[in-house]
Amino acid sequence: MKTGIIVYVTGDDSAIDTGKQSELIKDMMKADKVEIISRQYGHNDITDAWWSLTAKGMQRIVCVLAQCSGLGNLKLSGRQLQLCG
């Protein structure tokens, strides 16, 4: 089963390296695709990212909250919301 992760970023996101962070999250959570939602990068809302992952064939989609550190790294909250539909 293919897994997609939606990362919803809170706080200042100006220093995020989305490519690097996506790869780290993909490896850490054993996901096939990662979509990042932030003010500066990626999708505008969860629905947009969910649709993108669904169109790419993801059967399991999980949404997590993350906060950006001053160095541009993302710290995941640890809470997961499984999306379906």
C-alpha positions in Angstrom: 0.0 0.0 0.0 1.5 3.3 -1.0 1.7 6.0 1.7 1.6 9.7 1.3 2.4 12.3 4.0 1.0 15.8 4.2 3.2 18.1 6.4 1.3 21.2 7.6 3.9 23.7 8.7 3.1 26.3 11.4 5.2 29.3 12.3 7.9 31.0 10.2 8.6 28.9 7.2 11.0 31.2 5.3 14.1 29.1 5.9 12.7 25.7 4.9 14.6 23.7 2.4 11.6 21.7 1.2 13.5 19.2 -1.0 15.8 18.2 1.8 13.1 18.1 4.4 10.8 16.1 2.2 13.4 13.4 1.7 14.2 13.3 5.5 10.5 12.9 6.3 10.0 10.4 3.5 12.8 8.2 5.0 11.8 8.7 8.6 8.1 7.8 8.1 8.7 5.3 5.3 6.4 7.2 2.9 6.3 7.1 -0.9 5.5 10.8 -1.3 5.5 13.9 0.9 3.6 17.1 0.3 4.4 20.2 2.4 1.8 22.9 3.1 3.3 26.2 4.1 2.8 29.9 3.4 5.9 30.1 1.2 6.1 26.7 -0.5 3.9 23.8 -1.6 0.2 23.6 -1.4 -2.3 26.1 -0.1 -4.4 23.7 2.0 -4.8 20.1 3.1 -7.4 19.3 0.5 -5.1 20.4 -2.3 -2.3 18.2 -1.0 -4.7 15.3 -0.4 -5.9 15.5 -4.0 -2.4 15.6 -5.3 -1.4 12.5 -3.3 -4.6 10.7 -4.3 -3.9 11.5 -8.0 -0.4 10.0 -7.6 -1.8 6.7 -6.4 -1.4 7.0 -2.6 -3.9 4.7 -0.8 -2.9 5.7 2.8 -2.6 9.5 3.5 -1.4 10.8 6.8 -1.4 14.5 7.9 1.1 15.7 10.5 1.8 19.1 12.0 5.4 20.5 12.0 7.1 23.6 13.2 10.0 25.2 11.5 13.2 25.8 13.5 15.3 28.9 12.9 17.7 26.7 10.9 15.1 25.6 8.4 14.5 22.1 9.9 11.1 20.8 10.5 10.1 19.3 13.9 7.1 17.0 13.6 4.5 17.2 16.4 4.2 13.4 16.7 0.4 13.5 16.2 -1.0 12.0 13.0 -4.3 12.3 11.3 -5.2 9.6 8.8 -7.2 11.1 5.9 -9.6 9.0 3.8 -12.2 9.6 1.2 
